[in-house]
């Protein structure tokens, strides 16, 4: 059921023009404490800044990196 809720939230974000305004925890669908490129892909705005925001170059955005968006 938890996966269904997260999937529905992700779909809602994907269809929303305000996806980039989503909070970190909403975008971190799997709850691992980071936003992967896959998770960020629901937002064109976030994807366009992903490389710049990923300051440590690990392919994920930490909460600290995301907060600079």
CHARMM internal coordinates of N, CA and C (Angstrom, degrees):
IC EDIT
DIST 1 N 1 CA 1.4401
DIST 1 CA 1 C 1.5259
ANGL 1 N 1 CA 1 C 110.55
DIST 1 C 2 N 1.3425
ANGL 1 CA 1 C 2 N 117.02
DIHE 1 N 1 CA 1 C 2 N -38.74
DIST 2 N 2 CA 1.4576
ANGL 1 C 2 N 2 CA 121.39
DIHE 1 CA 1 C 2 N 2 CA 179.87
DIST 2 CA 2 C 1.5251
ANGL 2 N 2 CA 2 C 110.22
DIHE 1 C 2 N 2 CA 2 C -61.16
DIST 2 C 3 N 1.3325
ANGL 2 CA 2 C 3 N 116.18
DIHE 2 N 2 CA 2 C 3 N -40.52
DIST 3 N 3 CA 1.4585
ANGL 2 C 3 N 3 CA 120.76
DIHE 2 CA 2 C 3 N 3 CA 178.85
DIST 3 CA 3 C 1.5178
ANGL 3 N 3 CA 3 C 110.56
DIHE 2 C 3 N 3 CA 3 C -64.41
DIST 3 C 4 N 1.3097
ANGL 3 CA 3 C 4 N 117.03
DIHE 3 N 3 CA 3 C 4 N -39.19
DIST 4 N 4 CA 1.4627
ANGL 3 C 4 N 4 CA 121.11
DIHE 3 CA 3 C 4 N 4 CA 178.51
DIST 4 CA 4 C 1.5207
ANGL 4 N 4 CA 4 C 110.68
DIHE 3 C 4 N 4 CA 4 C -61.70
DIST 4 C 5 N 1.3218
ANGL 4 CA 4 C 5 N 116.78
DIHE 4 N 4 CA 4 C 5 N -43.47
DIST 5 N 5 CA 1.4678
ANGL 4 C 5 N 5 CA 120.80
DIHE 4 CA 4 C 5 N 5 CA 179.33
DIST 5 CA 5 C 1.5199
ANGL 5 N 5 CA 5 C 110.85
DIHE 4 C 5 N 5 CA 5 C -63.48
DIST 5 C 6 N 1.3244
ANGL 5 CA 5 C 6 N 116.85
DIHE 5 N 5 CA 5 C 6 N -42.40
DIST 6 N 6 CA 1.4533
ANGL 5 C 6 N 6 CA 120.66
DIHE 5 CA 5 C 6 N 6 CA 179.18
DIST 6 CA 6 C 1.5185
ANGL 6 N 6 CA 6 C 110.84
DIHE 5 C 6 N 6 CA 6 C -66.60
DIST 6 C 7 N 1.3239
ANGL 6 CA 6 C 7 N 116.51
DIHE 6 N 6 CA 6 C 7 N -39.26
DIST 7 N 7 CA 1.4611
ANGL 6 C 7 N 7 CA 120.38
DIHE 6 CA 6 C 7 N 7 CA 178.40
DIST 7 CA 7 C 1.5167
ANGL 7 N 7 CA 7 C 110.31
DIHE 6 C 7 N 7 CA 7 C -63.80
DIST 7 C 8 N 1.3175
ANGL 7 CA 7 C 8 N 116.83
DIHE 7 N 7 CA 7 C 8 N -43.82
DIST 8 N 8 CA 1.4607
ANGL 7 C 8 N 8 CA 120.49
DIHE 7 CA 7 C 8 N 8 CA 178.59
DIST 8 CA 8 C 1.5187
ANGL 8 N 8 CA 8 C 111.26
DIHE 7 C 8 N 8 CA 8 C -63.95
DIST 8 C 9 N 1.3213
ANGL 8 CA 8 C 9 N 117.26
DIHE 8 N 8 CA 8 C 9 N -39.33
DIST 9 N 9 CA 1.4611
ANGL 8 C 9 N 9 CA 120.78
DIHE 8 CA 8 C 9 N 9 CA 177.38
DIST 9 CA 9 C 1.5210
ANGL 9 N 9 CA 9 C 110.58
DIHE 8 C 9 N 9 CA 9 C -64.10
DIST 9 C 10 N 1.3162
ANGL 9 CA 9 C 10 N 116.51
DIHE 9 N 9 CA 9 C 10 N -40.93
DIST 10 N 10 CA 1.4524
ANGL 9 C 10 N 10 CA 121.10
DIHE 9 CA 9 C 10 N 10 CA 178.59
DIST 10 CA 10 C 1.5174
ANGL 10 N 10 CA 10 C 111.12
DIHE 9 C 10 N 10 CA 10 C -64.25
DIST 10 C 11 N 1.3272
ANGL 10 CA 10 C 11 N 117.20
DIHE 10 N 10 CA 10 C 11 N -42.24
DIST 11 N 11 CA 1.4569
ANGL 10 C 11 N 11 CA 120.79
DIHE 10 CA 10 C 11 N 11 CA 177.39
DIST 11 CA 11 C 1.5189
ANGL 11 N 11 CA 11 C 111.21
DIHE 10 C 11 N 11 CA 11 C -63.71
DIST 11 C 12 N 1.3011
ANGL 11 CA 11 C 12 N 117.16
DIHE 11 N 11 CA 11 C 12 N -40.29
DIST 12 N 12 CA 1.4658
ANGL 11 C 12 N 12 CA 120.81
DIHE 11 CA 11 C 12 N 12 CA 177.84
DIST 12 CA 12 C 1.5207
ANGL 12 N 12 CA 12 C 110.34
DIHE 11 C 12 N 12 CA 12 C -62.44
DIST 12 C 13 N 1.3157
ANGL 12 CA 12 C 13 N 116.66
DIHE 12 N 12 CA 12 C 13 N -41.15
DIST 13 N 13 CA 1.4595
ANGL 12 C 13 N 13 CA 120.17
DIHE 12 CA 12 C 13 N 13 CA 177.90
DIST 13 CA 13 C 1.5181
ANGL 13 N 13 CA 13 C 111.72
DIHE 12 C 13 N 13 CA 13 C -64.79
DIST 13 C 14 N 1.3007
ANGL 13 CA 13 C 14 N 115.76
DIHE 13 N 13 CA 13 C 14 N -40.88
DIST 14 N 14 CA 1.4550
ANGL 13 C 14 N 14 CA 120.68
DIHE 13 CA 13 C 14 N 14 CA -177.25
DIST 14 CA 14 C 1.5249
ANGL 14 N 14 CA 14 C 111.68
DIHE 13 C 14 N 14 CA 14 C -63.51
DIST 14 C 15 N 1.2997
ANGL 14 CA 14 C 15 N 116.54
DIHE 14 N 14 CA 14 C 15 N -29.79
DIST 15 N 15 CA 1.4582
ANGL 14 C 15 N 15 CA 119.78
DIHE 14 CA 14 C 15 N 15 CA -178.51
DIST 15 CA 15 C 1.5198
ANGL 15 N 15 CA 15 C 112.37
DIHE 14 C 15 N 15 CA 15 C -95.92
DIST 15 C 16 N 1.3031
ANGL 15 CA 15 C 16 N 116.74
DIHE 15 N 15 CA 15 C 16 N 1.23
DIST 16 N 16 CA 1.4539
ANGL 15 C 16 N 16 CA 121.37
DIHE 15 CA 15 C 16 N 16 CA -177.20
DIST 16 CA 16 C 1.5222
ANGL 16 N 16 CA 16 C 110.98
DIHE 15 C 16 N 16 CA 16 C -99.79
DIST 16 C 17 N 1.3126
ANGL 16 CA 16 C 17 N 116.71
DIHE 16 N 16 CA 16 C 17 N 136.80
DIST 17 N 17 CA 1.4583
ANGL 16 C 17 N 17 CA 120.01
DIHE 16 CA 16 C 17 N 17 CA 175.87
DIST 17 CA 17 C 1.5202
ANGL 17 N 17 CA 17 C 110.84
DIHE 16 C 17 N 17 CA 17 C -74.26
DIST 17 C 18 N 1.3422
ANGL 17 CA 17 C 18 N 116.50
DIHE 17 N 17 CA 17 C 18 N -13.00
DIST 18 N 18 CA 1.4571
ANGL 17 C 18 N 18 CA 120.92
DIHE 17 CA 17 C 18 N 18 CA -179.44
DIST 18 CA 18 C 1.5237
ANGL 18 N 18 CA 18 C 111.54
DIHE 17 C 18 N 18 CA 18 C -100.00
DIST 18 C 19 N 1.3142
ANGL 18 CA 18 C 19 N 118.04
DIHE 18 N 18 CA 18 C 19 N 23.95
DIST 19 N 19 CA 1.4619
ANGL 18 C 19 N 19 CA 121.56
DIHE 18 CA 18 C 19 N 19 CA -176.31
DIST 19 CA 19 C 1.5163
ANGL 19 N 19 CA 19 C 112.17
DIHE 18 C 19 N 19 CA 19 C -58.44
DIST 19 C 20 N 1.3247
ANGL 19 CA 19 C 20 N 117.80
DIHE 19 N 19 CA 19 C 20 N -36.31
DIST 20 N 20 CA 1.4526
ANGL 19 C 20 N 20 CA 120.40
DIHE 19 CA 19 C 20 N 20 CA -178.00
DIST 20 CA 20 C 1.5182
ANGL 20 N 20 CA 20 C 111.06
DIHE 19 C 20 N 20 CA 20 C -67.94
DIST 20 C 21 N 1.3069
ANGL 20 CA 20 C 21 N 117.03
DIHE 20 N 20 CA 20 C 21 N -23.66
DIST 21 N 21 CA 1.4619
ANGL 20 C 21 N 21 CA 120.58
DIHE 20 CA 20 C 21 N 21 CA -179.90
DIST 21 CA 21 C 1.5277
ANGL 21 N 21 CA 21 C 112.29
DIHE 20 C 21 N 21 CA 21 C -79.90
DIST 21 C 22 N 1.3220
ANGL 21 CA 21 C 22 N 116.52
DIHE 21 N 21 CA 21 C 22 N -3.30
DIST 22 N 22 CA 1.4643
ANGL 21 C 22 N 22 CA 120.53
DIHE 21 CA 21 C 22 N 22 CA -179.53
DIST 22 CA 22 C 1.5224
ANGL 22 N 22 CA 22 C 109.90
DIHE 21 C 22 N 22 CA 22 C -63.71
DIST 22 C 23 N 1.3125
ANGL 22 CA 22 C 23 N 115.35
DIHE 22 N 22 CA 22 C 23 N 151.52
DIST 23 N 23 CA 1.4556
ANGL 22 C 23 N 23 CA 117.93
DIHE 22 CA 22 C 23 N 23 CA 179.34
DIST 23 CA 23 C 1.5297
ANGL 23 N 23 CA 23 C 110.71
DIHE 22 C 23 N 23 CA 23 C -78.58
DIST 23 C 24 N 1.3069
ANGL 23 CA 23 C 24 N 114.99
DIHE 23 N 23 CA 23 C 24 N 163.13
DIST 24 N 24 CA 1.4619
ANGL 23 C 24 N 24 CA 122.54
DIHE 23 CA 23 C 24 N 24 CA -175.91
DIST 24 CA 24 C 1.5264
ANGL 24 N 24 CA 24 C 111.52
DIHE 23 C 24 N 24 CA 24 C -54.58
DIST 24 C 25 N 1.3267
ANGL 24 CA 24 C 25 N 116.59
DIHE 24 N 24 CA 24 C 25 N -48.34
DIST 25 N 25 CA 1.4584
ANGL 24 C 25 N 25 CA 120.64
DIHE 24 CA 24 C 25 N 25 CA -175.83
DIST 25 CA 25 C 1.5207
ANGL 25 N 25 CA 25 C 112.91
DIHE 24 C 25 N 25 CA 25 C -63.21
DIST 25 C 26 N 1.3183
ANGL 25 CA 25 C 26 N 117.42
DIHE 25 N 25 CA 25 C 26 N -30.68
DIST 26 N 26 CA 1.4607
ANGL 25 C 26 N 26 CA 120.99
DIHE 25 CA 25 C 26 N 26 CA 177.29
DIST 26 CA 26 C 1.5244
ANGL 26 N 26 CA 26 C 110.60
DIHE 25 C 26 N 26 CA 26 C -70.19
DIST 26 C 27 N 1.3187
ANGL 26 CA 26 C 27 N 116.46
DIHE 26 N 26 CA 26 C 27 N -42.03
DIST 27 N 27 CA 1.4648
ANGL 26 C 27 N 27 CA 120.47
DIHE 26 CA 26 C 27 N 27 CA -179.85
DIST 27 CA 27 C 1.5293
ANGL 27 N 27 CA 27 C 112.13
DIHE 26 C 27 N 27 CA 27 C -73.14
DIST 27 C 28 N 1.3200
ANGL 27 CA 27 C 28 N 117.34
DIHE 27 N 27 CA 27 C 28 N -29.11
DIST 28 N 28 CA 1.4717
ANGL 27 C 28 N 28 CA 121.62
DIHE 27 CA 27 C 28 N 28 CA 178.23
DIST 28 CA 28 C 1.5293
ANGL 28 N 28 CA 28 C 108.35
DIHE 27 C 28 N 28 CA 28 C -80.12
DIST 28 C 29 N 1.3126
ANGL 28 CA 28 C 29 N 115.44
DIHE 28 N 28 CA 28 C 29 N 73.12
DIST 29 N 29 CA 1.4684
ANGL 28 C 29 N 29 CA 122.70
DIHE 28 CA 28 C 29 N 29 CA -171.91
DIST 29 CA 29 C 1.5267
ANGL 29 N 29 CA 29 C 112.46
DIHE 28 C 29 N 29 CA 29 C -58.12
DIST 29 C 30 N 1.3327
ANGL 29 CA 29 C 30 N 117.97
DIHE 29 N 29 CA 29 C 30 N -41.07
DIST 30 N 30 CA 1.4676
ANGL 29 C 30 N 30 CA 119.11
DIHE 29 CA 29 C 30 N 30 CA -176.97
DIST 30 CA 30 C 1.5287
ANGL 30 N 30 CA 30 C 113.06
DIHE 29 C 30 N 30 CA 30 C -87.06
DIST 30 C 31 N 1.3348
ANGL 30 CA 30 C 31 N 117.12
DIHE 30 N 30 CA 30 C 31 N -1.82
DIST 31 N 31 CA 1.4599
ANGL 30 C 31 N 31 CA 120.86
DIHE 30 CA 30 C 31 N 31 CA 174.48
DIST 31 CA 31 C 1.5168
ANGL 31 N 31 CA 31 C 115.64
DIHE 30 C 31 N 31 CA 31 C 69.21
DIST 31 C 32 N 1.3422
ANGL 31 CA 31 C 32 N 117.40
DIHE 31 N 31 CA 31 C 32 N 25.46
DIST 32 N 32 CA 1.4632
ANGL 31 C 32 N 32 CA 119.23
DIHE 31 CA 31 C 32 N 32 CA -178.28
DIST 32 CA 32 C 1.5307
ANGL 32 N 32 CA 32 C 113.65
DIHE 31 C 32 N 32 CA 32 C -89.32
DIST 32 C 33 N 1.3321
ANGL 32 CA 32 C 33 N 116.86
DIHE 32 N 32 CA 32 C 33 N 4.03
DIST 33 N 33 CA 1.4514
ANGL 32 C 33 N 33 CA 120.27
DIHE 32 CA 32 C 33 N 33 CA 177.73
DIST 33 CA 33 C 1.5151
ANGL 33 N 33 CA 33 C 114.31
DIHE 32 C 33 N 33 CA 33 C 87.74
DIST 33 C 34 N 1.3263
ANGL 33 CA 33 C 34 N 117.49
DIHE 33 N 33 CA 33 C 34 N 9.75
DIST 34 N 34 CA 1.4610
ANGL 33 C 34 N 34 CA 121.84
DIHE 33 CA 33 C 34 N 34 CA 178.49
DIST 34 CA 34 C 1.5245
ANGL 34 N 34 CA 34 C 109.10
DIHE 33 C 34 N 34 CA 34 C -147.06
DIST 34 C 35 N 1.3306
ANGL 34 CA 34 C 35 N 115.58
DIHE 34 N 34 CA 34 C 35 N 153.79
DIST 35 N 35 CA 1.4679
ANGL 34 C 35 N 35 CA 120.78
DIHE 34 CA 34 C 35 N 35 CA 176.01
DIST 35 CA 35 C 1.5201
ANGL 35 N 35 CA 35 C 107.33
DIHE 34 C 35 N 35 CA 35 C -102.82
DIST 35 C 36 N 1.3155
ANGL 35 CA 35 C 36 N 115.78
DIHE 35 N 35 CA 35 C 36 N 114.78
DIST 36 N 36 CA 1.4607
ANGL 35 C 36 N 36 CA 121.03
DIHE 35 CA 35 C 36 N 36 CA 179.07
DIST 36 CA 36 C 1.5318
ANGL 36 N 36 CA 36 C 109.16
DIHE 35 C 36 N 36 CA 36 C -79.85
DIST 36 C 37 N 1.3198
ANGL 36 CA 36 C 37 N 116.15
DIHE 36 N 36 CA 36 C 37 N 168.92
DIST 37 N 37 CA 1.4689
ANGL 36 C 37 N 37 CA 119.73
DIHE 36 CA 36 C 37 N 37 CA 175.96
DIST 37 CA 37 C 1.5138
ANGL 37 N 37 CA 37 C 110.19
DIHE 36 C 37 N 37 CA 37 C -60.97
DIST 37 C 38 N 1.3076
ANGL 37 CA 37 C 38 N 116.20
DIHE 37 N 37 CA 37 C 38 N -37.34
DIST 38 N 38 CA 1.4614
ANGL 37 C 38 N 38 CA 120.37
DIHE 37 CA 37 C 38 N 38 CA 178.51
DIST 38 CA 38 C 1.5221
ANGL 38 N 38 CA 38 C 111.01
DIHE 37 C 38 N 38 CA 38 C -61.63
DIST 38 C 39 N 1.3201
ANGL 38 CA 38 C 39 N 116.58
DIHE 38 N 38 CA 38 C 39 N -45.15
DIST 39 N 39 CA 1.4663
ANGL 38 C 39 N 39 CA 120.91
DIHE 38 CA 38 C 39 N 39 CA 179.28
DIST 39 CA 39 C 1.5271
ANGL 39 N 39 CA 39 C 110.69
DIHE 38 C 39 N 39 CA 39 C -68.08
DIST 39 C 40 N 1.3216
ANGL 39 CA 39 C 40 N 117.16
DIHE 39 N 39 CA 39 C 40 N -36.44
DIST 40 N 40 CA 1.4619
ANGL 39 C 40 N 40 CA 121.53
DIHE 39 CA 39 C 40 N 40 CA -179.37
DIST 40 CA 40 C 1.5226
ANGL 40 N 40 CA 40 C 112.08
DIHE 39 C 40 N 40 CA 40 C -72.82
DIST 40 C 41 N 1.3228
ANGL 40 CA 40 C 41 N 116.86
DIHE 40 N 40 CA 40 C 41 N -18.71
DIST 41 N 41 CA 1.4665
ANGL 40 C 41 N 41 CA 120.45
DIHE 40 CA 40 C 41 N 41 CA -174.83
DIST 41 CA 41 C 1.5263
ANGL 41 N 41 CA 41 C 113.90
DIHE 40 C 41 N 41 CA 41 C -64.32
DIST 41 C 42 N 1.3250
ANGL 41 CA 41 C 42 N 117.67
DIHE 41 N 41 CA 41 C 42 N -10.26
DIST 42 N 42 CA 1.4718
ANGL 41 C 42 N 42 CA 119.71
DIHE 41 CA 41 C 42 N 42 CA 177.06
DIST 42 CA 42 C 1.5229
ANGL 42 N 42 CA 42 C 111.54
DIHE 41 C 42 N 42 CA 42 C -72.84
DIST 42 C 43 N 1.3284
ANGL 42 CA 42 C 43 N 116.96
DIHE 42 N 42 CA 42 C 43 N -10.54
DIST 43 N 43 CA 1.4550
ANGL 42 C 43 N 43 CA 121.24
DIHE 42 CA 42 C 43 N 43 CA -177.48
DIST 43 CA 43 C 1.5261
ANGL 43 N 43 CA 43 C 110.61
DIHE 42 C 43 N 43 CA 43 C -128.52
DIST 43 C 44 N 1.3178
ANGL 43 CA 43 C 44 N 116.25
DIHE 43 N 43 CA 43 C 44 N 114.11
DIST 44 N 44 CA 1.4667
ANGL 43 C 44 N 44 CA 119.56
DIHE 43 CA 43 C 44 N 44 CA 176.89
DIST 44 CA 44 C 1.5189
ANGL 44 N 44 CA 44 C 110.86
DIHE 43 C 44 N 44 CA 44 C -61.40
DIST 44 C 45 N 1.3267
ANGL 44 CA 44 C 45 N 116.76
DIHE 44 N 44 CA 44 C 45 N -38.30
DIST 45 N 45 CA 1.4670
ANGL 44 C 45 N 45 CA 120.80
DIHE 44 CA 44 C 45 N 45 CA -179.46
DIST 45 CA 45 C 1.5313
ANGL 45 N 45 CA 45 C 110.73
DIHE 44 C 45 N 45 CA 45 C -62.85
DIST 45 C 46 N 1.3154
ANGL 45 CA 45 C 46 N 116.90
DIHE 45 N 45 CA 45 C 46 N -44.36
DIST 46 N 46 CA 1.4638
ANGL 45 C 46 N 46 CA 120.19
DIHE 45 CA 45 C 46 N 46 CA 179.17
DIST 46 CA 46 C 1.5237
ANGL 46 N 46 CA 46 C 110.49
DIHE 45 C 46 N 46 CA 46 C -67.04
DIST 46 C 47 N 1.3154
ANGL 46 CA 46 C 47 N 117.37
DIHE 46 N 46 CA 46 C 47 N -42.08
DIST 47 N 47 CA 1.4661
ANGL 46 C 47 N 47 CA 120.13
DIHE 46 CA 46 C 47 N 47 CA 179.91
DIST 47 CA 47 C 1.5278
ANGL 47 N 47 CA 47 C 111.41
DIHE 46 C 47 N 47 CA 47 C -62.85
DIST 47 C 48 N 1.3297
ANGL 47 CA 47 C 48 N 117.01
DIHE 47 N 47 CA 47 C 48 N -35.01
DIST 48 N 48 CA 1.4612
ANGL 47 C 48 N 48 CA 119.48
DIHE 47 CA 47 C 48 N 48 CA -179.73
DIST 48 CA 48 C 1.5286
ANGL 48 N 48 CA 48 C 111.88
DIHE 47 C 48 N 48 CA 48 C -67.20
DIST 48 C 49 N 1.3331
ANGL 48 CA 48 C 49 N 117.78
DIHE 48 N 48 CA 48 C 49 N -21.21
DIST 49 N 49 CA 1.4644
ANGL 48 C 49 N 49 CA 122.07
DIHE 48 CA 48 C 49 N 49 CA 179.48
DIST 49 CA 49 C 1.5265
ANGL 49 N 49 CA 49 C 112.91
DIHE 48 C 49 N 49 CA 49 C -108.53
DIST 49 C 50 N 1.3205
ANGL 49 CA 49 C 50 N 117.20
DIHE 49 N 49 CA 49 C 50 N -2.12
DIST 50 N 50 CA 1.4688
ANGL 49 C 50 N 50 CA 120.95
DIHE 49 CA 49 C 50 N 50 CA -171.45
DIST 50 CA 50 C 1.5238
ANGL 50 N 50 CA 50 C 112.41
DIHE 49 C 50 N 50 CA 50 C -53.72
DIST 50 C 51 N 1.3224
ANGL 50 CA 50 C 51 N 117.20
DIHE 50 N 50 CA 50 C 51 N -49.87
DIST 51 N 51 CA 1.4666
ANGL 50 C 51 N 51 CA 120.49
DIHE 50 CA 50 C 51 N 51 CA -176.17
DIST 51 CA 51 C 1.5254
ANGL 51 N 51 CA 51 C 110.94
DIHE 50 C 51 N 51 CA 51 C -61.74
DIST 51 C 52 N 1.3200
ANGL 51 CA 51 C 52 N 117.58
DIHE 51 N 51 CA 51 C 52 N -40.42
DIST 52 N 52 CA 1.4615
ANGL 51 C 52 N 52 CA 121.42
DIHE 51 CA 51 C 52 N 52 CA 179.10
DIST 52 CA 52 C 1.5346
ANGL 52 N 52 CA 52 C 111.59
DIHE 51 C 52 N 52 CA 52 C -67.60
DIST 52 C 53 N 1.3312
ANGL 52 CA 52 C 53 N 116.23
DIHE 52 N 52 CA 52 C 53 N -39.24
DIST 53 N 53 CA 1.4599
ANGL 52 C 53 N 53 CA 120.43
DIHE 52 CA 52 C 53 N 53 CA -178.30
DIST 53 CA 53 C 1.5224
ANGL 53 N 53 CA 53 C 112.45
DIHE 52 C 53 N 53 CA 53 C -73.06
DIST 53 C 54 N 1.3162
ANGL 53 CA 53 C 54 N 117.03
DIHE 53 N 53 CA 53 C 54 N -30.11
DIST 54 N 54 CA 1.4716
ANGL 53 C 54 N 54 CA 122.27
DIHE 53 CA 53 C 54 N 54 CA -178.62
DIST 54 CA 54 C 1.5267
ANGL 54 N 54 CA 54 C 109.18
DIHE 53 C 54 N 54 CA 54 C -78.47
DIST 54 C 55 N 1.3171
ANGL 54 CA 54 C 55 N 115.76
DIHE 54 N 54 CA 54 C 55 N 73.08
DIST 55 N 55 CA 1.4610
ANGL 54 C 55 N 55 CA 120.84
DIHE 54 CA 54 C 55 N 55 CA -171.91
DIST 55 CA 55 C 1.5292
ANGL 55 N 55 CA 55 C 114.24
DIHE 54 C 55 N 55 CA 55 C -67.05
DIST 55 C 56 N 1.3343
ANGL 55 CA 55 C 56 N 117.85
DIHE 55 N 55 CA 55 C 56 N -25.02
DIST 56 N 56 CA 1.4677
ANGL 55 C 56 N 56 CA 118.75
DIHE 55 CA 55 C 56 N 56 CA 178.14
DIST 56 CA 56 C 1.5280
ANGL 56 N 56 CA 56 C 112.16
DIHE 55 C 56 N 56 CA 56 C -92.94
DIST 56 C 57 N 1.3360
ANGL 56 CA 56 C 57 N 116.93
DIHE 56 N 56 CA 56 C 57 N -1.92
DIST 57 N 57 CA 1.4596
ANGL 56 C 57 N 57 CA 121.49
DIHE 56 CA 56 C 57 N 57 CA 173.74
DIST 57 CA 57 C 1.5153
ANGL 57 N 57 CA 57 C 115.77
DIHE 56 C 57 N 57 CA 57 C 67.58
DIST 57 C 58 N 1.3469
ANGL 57 CA 57 C 58 N 117.50
DIHE 57 N 57 CA 57 C 58 N 23.78
DIST 58 N 58 CA 1.4635
ANGL 57 C 58 N 58 CA 119.04
DIHE 57 CA 57 C 58 N 58 CA -178.16
DIST 58 CA 58 C 1.5274
ANGL 58 N 58 CA 58 C 113.88
DIHE 57 C 58 N 58 CA 58 C -91.14
DIST 58 C 59 N 1.3244
ANGL 58 CA 58 C 59 N 117.73
DIHE 58 N 58 CA 58 C 59 N 4.08
DIST 59 N 59 CA 1.4593
ANGL 58 C 59 N 59 CA 120.77
DIHE 58 CA 58 C 59 N 59 CA 177.51
DIST 59 CA 59 C 1.5167
ANGL 59 N 59 CA 59 C 114.23
DIHE 58 C 59 N 59 CA 59 C 82.50
DIST 59 C 60 N 1.3291
ANGL 59 CA 59 C 60 N 116.57
DIHE 59 N 59 CA 59 C 60 N 8.76
DIST 60 N 60 CA 1.4629
ANGL 59 C 60 N 60 CA 122.36
DIHE 59 CA 59 C 60 N 60 CA 178.25
DIST 60 CA 60 C 1.5175
ANGL 60 N 60 CA 60 C 108.70
DIHE 59 C 60 N 60 CA 60 C -137.38
DIST 60 C 61 N 1.3397
ANGL 60 CA 60 C 61 N 114.96
DIHE 60 N 60 CA 60 C 61 N 156.74
DIST 61 N 61 CA 1.4569
ANGL 60 C 61 N 61 CA 119.68
DIHE 60 CA 60 C 61 N 61 CA 174.69
DIST 61 CA 61 C 1.5075
ANGL 61 N 61 CA 61 C 109.44
DIHE 60 C 61 N 61 CA 61 C -106.52
DIST 61 C 62 N 1.3231
ANGL 61 CA 61 C 62 N 115.68
DIHE 61 N 61 CA 61 C 62 N 123.16
DIST 62 N 62 CA 1.4591
ANGL 61 C 62 N 62 CA 120.47
DIHE 61 CA 61 C 62 N 62 CA 173.82
DIST 62 CA 62 C 1.5290
ANGL 62 N 62 CA 62 C 107.58
DIHE 61 C 62 N 62 CA 62 C -77.61
DIST 62 C 63 N 1.3086
ANGL 62 CA 62 C 63 N 115.90
DIHE 62 N 62 CA 62 C 63 N 170.05
DIST 63 N 63 CA 1.4652
ANGL 62 C 63 N 63 CA 120.15
DIHE 62 CA 62 C 63 N 63 CA 177.42
DIST 63 CA 63 C 1.5361
ANGL 63 N 63 CA 63 C 109.18
DIHE 62 C 63 N 63 CA 63 C -60.04
DIST 63 C 64 N 1.3138
ANGL 63 CA 63 C 64 N 117.24
DIHE 63 N 63 CA 63 C 64 N -39.75
DIST 64 N 64 CA 1.4592
ANGL 63 C 64 N 64 CA 121.39
DIHE 63 CA 63 C 64 N 64 CA 179.91
DIST 64 CA 64 C 1.5301
ANGL 64 N 64 CA 64 C 110.79
DIHE 63 C 64 N 64 CA 64 C -64.98
DIST 64 C 65 N 1.3269
ANGL 64 CA 64 C 65 N 116.86
DIHE 64 N 64 CA 64 C 65 N -44.77
DIST 65 N 65 CA 1.4775
ANGL 64 C 65 N 65 CA 119.85
DIHE 64 CA 64 C 65 N 65 CA 179.54
DIST 65 CA 65 C 1.5245
ANGL 65 N 65 CA 65 C 110.06
DIHE 64 C 65 N 65 CA 65 C -64.54
DIST 65 C 66 N 1.3279
ANGL 65 CA 65 C 66 N 117.31
DIHE 65 N 65 CA 65 C 66 N -43.21
DIST 66 N 66 CA 1.4599
ANGL 65 C 66 N 66 CA 121.64
DIHE 65 CA 65 C 66 N 66 CA -179.92
DIST 66 CA 66 C 1.5209
ANGL 66 N 66 CA 66 C 111.99
DIHE 65 C 66 N 66 CA 66 C -62.61
DIST 66 C 67 N 1.3192
ANGL 66 CA 66 C 67 N 116.76
DIHE 66 N 66 CA 66 C 67 N -33.99
DIST 67 N 67 CA 1.4674
ANGL 66 C 67 N 67 CA 120.42
DIHE 66 CA 66 C 67 N 67 CA -177.21
DIST 67 CA 67 C 1.5309
ANGL 67 N 67 CA 67 C 112.05
DIHE 66 C 67 N 67 CA 67 C -65.37
DIST 67 C 68 N 1.3154
ANGL 67 CA 67 C 68 N 117.34
DIHE 67 N 67 CA 67 C 68 N -16.39
DIST 68 N 68 CA 1.4651
ANGL 67 C 68 N 68 CA 121.45
DIHE 67 CA 67 C 68 N 68 CA 178.58
DIST 68 CA 68 C 1.5234
ANGL 68 N 68 CA 68 C 112.47
DIHE 67 C 68 N 68 CA 68 C -85.27
DIST 68 C 69 N 1.3194
ANGL 68 CA 68 C 69 N 116.55
DIHE 68 N 68 CA 68 C 69 N -3.43
DIST 69 N 69 CA 1.4775
ANGL 68 C 69 N 69 CA 121.19
DIHE 68 CA 68 C 69 N 69 CA -179.27
DIST 69 CA 69 C 1.5034
ANGL 69 N 69 CA 69 C 110.72
DIHE 68 C 69 N 69 CA 69 C -70.84
END
COOR INIT
IC SEED 1 N 1 CA 1 C
IC BUILD
